[in-house]
Amino acid sequence: MYACLCKGVTDAQVRAAVGAGARNVDDLSLICEAGAGCGGCHRLLARLLSGRGPTMCPEKDRTPAA
């Protein structure tokens, strides 16, 4: 699944970046460019950074953007 549409980054790429040391959205932007576009993906990226997967109801996701 795409985690960042602006940059075409998948959740697998985000998880790989986390494995490579990414700890926040700024790190992800540097490593794989996720989150470097419009910012609409920041909540999902925060969930992936914390080790939680995406929810089926993103409007109920209250994870603050990083």
N, CA, C and O of each residue as an XYZ file, in Angstrom:
264
protein
N       0.846     -1.172      0.000
C       0.000      0.000      0.000
C       0.890      1.233      0.000
O       1.994      1.223      0.544
N       0.392      2.287     -0.617
C       1.141      3.542     -0.610
C       0.935      4.262      0.710
O      -0.196      4.445      1.160
N       2.028      4.666      1.323
C       1.980      5.439      2.559
C       2.066      6.929      2.245
O       1.523      7.749      2.985
N       2.737      7.283      1.161
C       2.890      8.676      0.732
C       2.640      8.738     -0.769
O       3.473      8.313     -1.569
N       1.493      9.269     -1.135
C       1.134      9.341     -2.550
C       1.970     10.366     -3.311
O       2.330     10.136     -4.466
N       2.274     11.475     -2.685
C       3.040     12.525     -3.372
C       4.371     12.008     -3.897
O       4.788     12.354     -5.002
N       5.027     11.187     -3.105
C       6.361     10.695     -3.457
C       6.348      9.238     -3.898
O       7.392      8.690     -4.253
N       5.173      8.600     -3.878
C       5.064      7.210     -4.315
C       5.801      6.231     -3.427
O       6.418      5.287     -3.919
N       5.743      6.447     -2.115
C       6.463      5.604     -1.150
C       5.479      4.629     -0.510
O       4.403      5.022     -0.059
N       5.860      3.365     -0.478
C       4.999      2.335      0.102
C       5.273      2.156      1.593
O       6.283      2.623      2.118
N       4.345      1.467      2.260
C       4.545      1.170      3.682
C       5.764      0.284      3.872
O       6.445      0.401      4.890
N       6.061     -0.597      2.926
C       7.253     -1.442      3.029
C       8.524     -0.589      2.985
O       9.484     -0.865      3.703
N       8.528      0.432      2.152
C       9.680      1.328      2.083
C       9.824      2.125      3.376
O      10.939      2.366      3.837
N       8.707      2.531      3.955
C       8.738      3.262      5.222
C       9.287      2.349      6.320
O      10.130      2.768      7.113
N       8.814      1.114      6.367
C       9.310      0.175      7.382
C      10.803     -0.088      7.198
O      11.533     -0.221      8.181
N      11.258     -0.163      5.956
C      12.691     -0.338      5.696
C      13.474      0.875      6.189
O      14.565      0.735      6.741
N      12.909      2.069      5.985
C      13.573      3.293      6.461
C      13.631      3.314      7.982
O      14.627      3.752      8.559
N      12.575      2.844      8.635
C      12.580      2.748     10.101
C      13.674      1.777     10.532
O      14.396      2.035     11.496
N      13.794      0.665      9.820
C      14.849     -0.294     10.116
C      16.245      0.275      9.902
O      17.215     -0.166     10.519
N      16.328      1.272      9.007
C      17.607      1.926      8.722
C      17.896      3.078      9.672
O      18.933      3.734      9.568
N      16.962      3.325     10.612
C      17.228      4.341     11.623
C      16.298      5.529     11.663
O      16.478      6.403     12.511
N      15.305      5.606     10.780
C      14.358      6.730     10.812
C      13.576      6.703     12.119
O      13.060      5.660     12.519
N      13.491      7.848     12.779
C      12.772      7.938     14.054
C      11.644      8.954     14.029
O      10.854      9.026     14.970
N      11.558      9.747     12.952
C      10.488     10.739     12.821
C      10.265     11.026     11.338
O      10.980     10.507     10.481
N       9.267     11.857     11.047
C       8.920     12.144      9.653
C      10.065     12.844      8.928
O      10.283     12.602      7.741
N      10.789     13.696      9.618
C      11.943     14.349      8.978
C      12.973     13.316      8.529
O      13.530     13.425      7.437
N      13.224     12.313      9.374
C      14.146     11.244      9.002
C      13.631     10.495      7.775
O      14.389     10.206      6.849
N      12.329     10.184      7.779
C      11.742      9.481      6.638
C      11.897     10.292      5.358
O      12.207      9.743      4.300
N      11.683     11.592      5.458
C      11.816     12.462      4.288
C      13.223     12.400      3.718
O      13.408     12.410      2.501
N      14.213     12.336      4.595
C      15.605     12.263      4.143
C      15.953     10.895      3.564
O      16.666     10.802      2.565
N      15.448      9.835      4.192
C      15.821      8.479      3.788
C      15.057      8.005      2.551
O      15.659      7.468      1.620
N      13.734      8.200      2.534
C      12.939      7.658      1.423
C      11.965      8.662      0.812
O      11.170      8.298     -0.055
N      12.013      9.897      1.241
C      11.188     11.005      0.755
C       9.737     10.976      1.216
O       8.971     11.870      0.856
N       9.335      9.978      2.000
C       7.970      9.949      2.516
C       7.734     11.164      3.401
O       8.573     11.497      4.238
N       6.606     11.822      3.221
C       6.254     12.976      4.039
C       6.817     14.288      3.551
O       6.585     15.327      4.171
N       7.550     14.266      2.457
C       8.193     15.484      1.956
C       7.308     16.274      0.994
O       7.736     17.295      0.454
N       6.079     15.809      0.778
C       5.172     16.497     -0.139
C       4.167     17.348      0.622
O       4.541     18.272      1.344
N       2.907     17.033      0.456
C       1.819     17.858      1.007
C       1.644     17.721      2.519
O       1.105     18.623      3.161
N       2.093     16.601      3.094
C       1.944     16.383      4.539
C       0.710     15.597      4.919
O       0.503     15.311      6.098
N      -0.114     15.242      3.951
C      -1.337     14.494      4.242
C      -1.091     13.106      4.807
O      -1.991     12.510      5.399
N       0.094     12.593      4.635
C       0.420     11.246      5.101
C       1.062     11.226      6.484
O       1.352     10.146      7.000
N       1.288     12.360      7.088
C       2.049     12.406      8.339
C       1.435     11.574      9.463
O       2.173     10.980     10.250
N       0.125     11.517      9.558
C      -0.495     10.688     10.614
C      -0.215      9.205     10.371
O       0.111      8.464     11.298
N      -0.344      8.786      9.118
C      -0.046      7.393      8.797
C       1.427      7.105      9.045
O       1.767      6.061      9.601
N       2.292      8.000      8.647
C       3.723      7.804      8.878
C       4.024      7.708     10.365
O       4.859      6.901     10.773
N       3.363      8.513     11.176
C       3.559      8.450     12.627
C       3.152      7.077     13.161
O       3.817      6.530     14.040
N       2.071      6.527     12.637
C       1.642      5.185     13.060
C       2.679      4.145     12.666
O       3.013      3.263     13.458
N       3.185      4.246     11.449
C       4.187      3.290     10.989
C       5.486      3.431     11.776
O       6.144      2.432     12.064
N       5.855      4.643     12.120
C       7.053      4.876     12.927
C       6.927      4.251     14.315
O       7.910      3.772     14.880
N       5.724      4.261     14.851
C       5.512      3.723     16.194
C       5.339      2.207     16.196
O       5.194      1.592     17.252
N       5.357      1.609     15.002
C       5.214      0.158     14.921
C       3.787     -0.310     14.775
O       3.524     -1.510     14.697
N       2.863      0.633     14.737
C       1.457      0.289     14.535
C       1.155      0.369     13.049
O       1.744      1.175     12.329
N       0.265     -0.442     12.609
C      -0.119     -0.417     11.200
C      -1.211      0.598     10.948
O      -1.734      1.207     11.881
N      -1.551      0.778      9.699
C      -2.633      1.693      9.353
C      -3.977      1.150      9.827
O      -4.148     -0.061      9.969
N      -4.913      2.036     10.068
C      -6.248      1.623     10.485
C      -7.158      1.561      9.271
O      -6.862      2.154      8.234
N      -8.237      0.863      9.399
C      -9.224      0.814      8.324
C     -10.101      2.057      8.340
O     -10.796      2.331      7.361
N     -10.082      2.812      9.429
C     -10.893      4.022      9.559
C      -9.972      5.187      9.900
O      -9.911      5.600     11.057
N      -9.255      5.723      8.915
C      -8.282      6.760      9.214
C      -8.898      8.008      9.855
O      -8.198      8.739     10.555
N     -10.172      8.262      9.635
C     -10.782      9.438     10.256
C     -10.892      9.281     11.762
O     -11.073     10.275     12.465
N     -10.789      8.057     12.279
C     -10.832      7.822     13.720
C      -9.433      7.764     14.316
O      -9.276      7.655     15.532
N      -8.424      7.836     13.467
C      -7.039      7.785     13.924
C      -6.699      9.124     14.568
O      -6.727     10.158     13.901
N      -6.383      9.111     15.835
C      -6.093     10.349     16.566
C      -4.609     10.526     16.819
O      -4.218     11.369     17.627
N      -3.767      9.741     16.139
C      -2.327      9.872     16.299
C      -1.904     11.240     15.804
O      -2.171     11.578     14.651
N      -1.246     12.048     16.645
C      -0.813     13.369     16.176
C       0.271     13.255     15.120
O       1.104     12.349     15.152
N       0.242     14.183     14.195
C       1.276     14.213     13.159
C       2.615     14.515     13.804
O       2.698     15.317     14.734
N       3.665     13.871     13.310
C       5.001     14.094     13.876
C       5.560     15.429     13.422
O       6.675     15.792     13.797
